[in-house]
Amino acid sequence: MSWGVVNAGLYFLLQEKASLAEGAQRAQLLEYQSLCRDNLETALTNLPLLMPARKESIELLLLGVGTPCEILPKLHQHHSCATFRAVAMATN
């Protein structure tokens, strides 16, 4: 779960940096951001139904709620457990 938290943090950091960058640097940052988004999607997809009440679990769910809506439909295709429904309901 720490892997998902790290990728979510990097996703938001790269999003901010890319908004300030220009040209080739911006394109490179957006590419890295896309990679972190895909990794975050994987982390959210692989969450267990009955997650342990740990700091990393809560952080990952909270960071997952703040992710762009474009990954939520992808999650729905792969994940039908209560975790996805909780994240989806929180973003609506």
FIKOLZA-1660 file (N, C-alpha, C; in steps of 0.1 Angstrom, whole numbers, plus 5000, padded with zeros to 4 digits):
% residues 92
   i   px   py   pz ch aa at
   1 5008 4988 5000  A  M  N
   1 5000 5000 5000  A  M CA
   1 5009 5012 5000  A  M  C
   2 5021 5012 5006  A  S  N
   2 5030 5023 5005  A  S CA
   2 5033 5027 4991  A  S  C
   3 5034 5017 4982  A  W  N
   3 5037 5019 4968  A  W CA
   3 5026 5028 4962  A  W  C
   4 5014 5026 4965  A  G  N
   4 5003 5034 4960  A  G CA
   4 5003 5048 4966  A  G  C
   5 5006 5050 4979  A  V  N
   5 5007 5063 4985  A  V CA
   5 5019 5071 4978  A  V  C
   6 5030 5065 4976  A  V  N
   6 5041 5072 4970  A  V CA
   6 5037 5076 4956  A  V  C
   7 5031 5067 4948  A  N  N
   7 5027 5071 4934  A  N CA
   7 5017 5082 4934  A  N  C
   8 5008 5082 4944  A  A  N
   8 4998 5093 4944  A  A CA
   8 5004 5106 4948  A  A  C
   9 5014 5106 4957  A  G  N
   9 5021 5118 4961  A  G CA
   9 5029 5123 4949  A  G  C
  10 5036 5114 4942  A  L  N
  10 5043 5118 4930  A  L CA
  10 5034 5124 4919  A  L  C
  11 5022 5117 4918  A  Y  N
  11 5013 5122 4907  A  Y CA
  11 5009 5137 4910  A  Y  C
  12 5006 5140 4922  A  F  N
  12 5002 5154 4925  A  F CA
  12 5014 5163 4924  A  F  C
  13 5025 5159 4928  A  L  N
  13 5037 5167 4927  A  L CA
  13 5041 5170 4913  A  L  C
  14 5040 5160 4904  A  L  N
  14 5043 5162 4890  A  L CA
  14 5032 5170 4883  A  L  C
  15 5020 5169 4888  A  Q  N
  15 5009 5177 4882  A  Q CA
  15 5012 5192 4885  A  Q  C
  16 5017 5195 4897  A  E  N
  16 5020 5209 4900  A  E CA
  16 5032 5214 4892  A  E  C
  17 5042 5206 4892  A  K  N
  17 5054 5210 4884  A  K CA
  17 5052 5212 4869  A  K  C
  18 5043 5203 4864  A  A  N
  18 5040 5204 4849  A  A CA
  18 5032 5217 4846  A  A  C
  19 5024 5221 4856  A  S  N
  19 5016 5233 4853  A  S CA
  19 5025 5246 4852  A  S  C
  20 5037 5245 4858  A  L  N
  20 5047 5256 4858  A  L CA
  20 5057 5255 4847  A  L  C
  21 5059 5243 4842  A  A  N
  21 5069 5241 4832  A  A CA
  21 5064 5244 4817  A  A  C
  22 5074 5244 4808  A  E  N
  22 5070 5247 4794  A  E CA
  22 5079 5238 4785  A  E  C
  23 5074 5236 4773  A  G  N
  23 5081 5229 4763  A  G CA
  23 5084 5214 4766  A  G  C
  24 5096 5210 4763  A  A  N
  24 5100 5196 4764  A  A CA
  24 5099 5191 4779  A  A  C
  25 5103 5200 4788  A  Q  N
  25 5103 5197 4802  A  Q CA
  25 5088 5193 4807  A  Q  C
  26 5079 5201 4802  A  R  N
  26 5065 5199 4805  A  R CA
  26 5060 5185 4800  A  R  C
  27 5064 5182 4787  A  A  N
  27 5060 5170 4781  A  A CA
  27 5066 5158 4789  A  A  C
  28 5078 5159 4794  A  Q  N
  28 5085 5148 4802  A  Q CA
  28 5078 5147 4815  A  Q  C
  29 5074 5158 4822  A  L  N
  29 5067 5157 4835  A  L CA
  29 5053 5151 4833  A  L  C
  30 5047 5154 4822  A  L  N
  30 5033 5148 4820  A  L CA
  30 5034 5133 4817  A  L  C
  31 5045 5129 4811  A  E  N
  31 5047 5115 4809  A  E CA
  31 5049 5108 4822  A  E  C
  32 5058 5114 4830  A  Y  N
  32 5060 5108 4844  A  Y CA
  32 5047 5108 4852  A  Y  C
  33 5039 5118 4851  A  Q  N
  33 5026 5119 4858  A  Q CA
  33 5017 5108 4853  A  Q  C
  34 5017 5106 4840  A  S  N
  34 5008 5095 4835  A  S CA
  34 5012 5081 4840  A  S  C
  35 5025 5079 4842  A  L  N
  35 5030 5066 4847  A  L CA
  35 5026 5065 4862  A  L  C
  36 5027 5076 4869  A  C  N
  36 5023 5075 4883  A  C CA
  36 5008 5073 4885  A  C  C
  37 5000 5079 4875  A  R  N
  37 4986 5077 4875  A  R CA
  37 4982 5062 4873  A  R  C
  38 4989 5056 4863  A  D  N
  38 4987 5042 4860  A  D CA
  38 4991 5033 4872  A  D  C
  39 5002 5037 4879  A  N  N
  39 5006 5029 4891  A  N CA
  39 4996 5031 4902  A  N  C
  40 4990 5043 4904  A  L  N
  40 4980 5045 4914  A  L CA
  40 4968 5037 4911  A  L  C
  41 4964 5037 4898  A  E  N
  41 4952 5029 4894  A  E CA
  41 4954 5015 4897  A  E  C
  42 4966 5009 4895  A  T  N
  42 4969 4995 4898  A  T CA
  42 4968 4993 4913  A  T  C
  43 4974 5002 4921  A  A  N
  43 4973 5001 4936  A  A CA
  43 4959 5001 4941  A  A  C
  44 4951 5010 4935  A  L  N
  44 4937 5010 4940  A  L CA
  44 4929 4998 4935  A  L  C
  45 4932 4993 4923  A  T  N
  45 4925 4981 4918  A  T CA
  45 4928 4969 4926  A  T  C
  46 4940 4968 4932  A  N  N
  46 4945 4956 4939  A  N CA
  46 4942 4957 4954  A  N  C
  47 4935 4967 4959  A  L  N
  47 4931 4968 4973  A  L CA
  47 4923 4956 4977  A  L  C
  48 4926 4950 4989  A  P  N
  48 4917 4939 4994  A  P CA
  48 4904 4944 4998  A  P  C
  49 4894 4936 4998  A  L  N
  49 4881 4939 5002  A  L CA
  49 4880 4943 5017  A  L  C
  50 4887 4936 5025  A  L  N
  50 4887 4939 5040  A  L CA
  50 4901 4944 5043  A  L  C
  51 4903 4957 5042  A  M  N
  51 4916 4963 5044  A  M CA
  51 4919 4964 5058  A  M  C
  52 4932 4963 5062  A  P  N
  52 4936 4965 5076  A  P CA
  52 4934 4980 5079  A  P  C
  53 4931 4983 5091  A  A  N
  53 4930 4997 5096  A  A CA
  53 4944 5002 5099  A  A  C
  54 4951 5005 5088  A  R  N
  54 4965 5010 5090  A  R CA
  54 4966 5024 5083  A  R  C
  55 4976 5031 5087  A  K  N
  55 4978 5045 5082  A  K CA
  55 4979 5045 5067  A  K  C
  56 4987 5036 5061  A  E  N
  56 4988 5035 5046  A  E CA
  56 4975 5033 5039  A  E  C
  57 4967 5024 5045  A  S  N
  57 4954 5021 5039  A  S CA
  57 4945 5034 5038  A  S  C
  58 4945 5041 5049  A  I  N
  58 4937 5053 5049  A  I CA
  58 4942 5064 5040  A  I  C
  59 4956 5065 5040  A  E  N
  59 4962 5075 5031  A  E CA
  59 4959 5072 5016  A  E  C
  60 4960 5059 5013  A  L  N
  60 4958 5056 4999  A  L CA
  60 4944 5058 4995  A  L  C
  61 4934 5055 5003  A  L  N
  61 4920 5058 5000  A  L CA
  61 4917 5073 4999  A  L  C
  62 4923 5081 5008  A  L  N
  62 4921 5095 5007  A  L CA
  62 4928 5101 4995  A  L  C
  63 4940 5097 4991  A  L  N
  63 4946 5102 4979  A  L CA
  63 4939 5097 4967  A  L  C
  64 4934 5085 4967  A  G  N
  64 4926 5079 4956  A  G CA
  64 4914 5087 4953  A  G  C
  65 4908 5093 4964  A  V  N
  65 4896 5101 4962  A  V CA
  65 4899 5114 4954  A  V  C
  66 4911 5119 4956  A  G  N
  66 4915 5131 4949  A  G CA
  66 4920 5130 4935  A  G  C
  67 4921 5117 4930  A  T  N
  67 4926 5115 4917  A  T CA
  67 4916 5119 4906  A  T  C
  68 4921 5121 4894  A  P  N
  68 4911 5125 4883  A  P CA
  68 4901 5115 4881  A  P  C
  69 4889 5120 4877  A  C  N
  69 4878 5111 4874  A  C CA
  69 4880 5102 4862  A  C  C
  70 4890 5105 4854  A  E  N
  70 4893 5096 4842  A  E CA
  70 4897 5082 4846  A  E  C
  71 4903 5080 4858  A  I  N
  71 4907 5066 4861  A  I CA
  71 4896 5058 4868  A  I  C
  72 4886 5065 4873  A  L  N
  72 4875 5058 4880  A  L CA
  72 4868 5048 4871  A  L  C
  73 4864 5052 4858  A  P  N
  73 4858 5042 4850  A  P CA
  73 4866 5030 4847  A  P  C
  74 4880 5032 4846  A  K  N
  74 4889 5020 4844  A  K CA
  74 4888 5011 4856  A  K  C
  75 4888 5017 4868  A  L  N
  75 4888 5009 4880  A  L CA
  75 4875 5001 4881  A  L  C
  76 4864 5007 4876  A  H  N
  76 4851 5000 4877  A  H CA
  76 4851 4987 4868  A  H  C
  77 4859 4988 4857  A  Q  N
  77 4860 4976 4848  A  Q CA
  77 4867 4964 4855  A  Q  C
  78 4876 4968 4864  A  H  N
  78 4885 4957 4870  A  H CA
  78 4881 4954 4885  A  H  C
  79 4874 4963 4891  A  H  N
  79 4872 4962 4905  A  H CA
  79 4857 4963 4909  A  H  C
  80 4851 4953 4915  A  S  N
  80 4837 4955 4918  A  S CA
  80 4835 4954 4933  A  S  C
  81 4846 4956 4941  A  C  N
  81 4844 4954 4956  A  C CA
  81 4840 4967 4962  A  C  C
  82 4837 4967 4975  A  A  N
  82 4832 4978 4982  A  A CA
  82 4842 4990 4983  A  A  C
  83 4855 4987 4981  A  T  N
  83 4865 4997 4981  A  T CA
  83 4863 5007 4970  A  T  C
  84 4861 5001 4957  A  F  N
  84 4858 5010 4946  A  F CA
  84 4846 5018 4948  A  F  C
  85 4835 5011 4953  A  R  N
  85 4823 5019 4955  A  R CA
  85 4824 5030 4964  A  R  C
  86 4832 5028 4975  A  A  N
  86 4835 5039 4985  A  A CA
  86 4842 5050 4978  A  A  C
  87 4852 5047 4970  A  V  N
  87 4860 5058 4964  A  V CA
  87 4851 5065 4954  A  V  C
  88 4843 5058 4946  A  A  N
  88 4834 5064 4936  A  A CA
  88 4824 5073 4942  A  A  C
  89 4818 5068 4953  A  M  N
  89 4808 5076 4960  A  M CA
  89 4813 5089 4966  A  M  C
  90 4826 5088 4971  A  A  N
  90 4832 5100 4977  A  A CA
  90 4835 5110 4966  A  A  C
  91 4838 5106 4954  A  T  N
  91 4841 5116 4944  A  T CA
  91 4829 5122 4937  A  T  C
  92 4817 5117 4939  A  N  N
  92 4805 5122 4933  A  N CA
  92 4799 5133 4941  A  N  C
% end
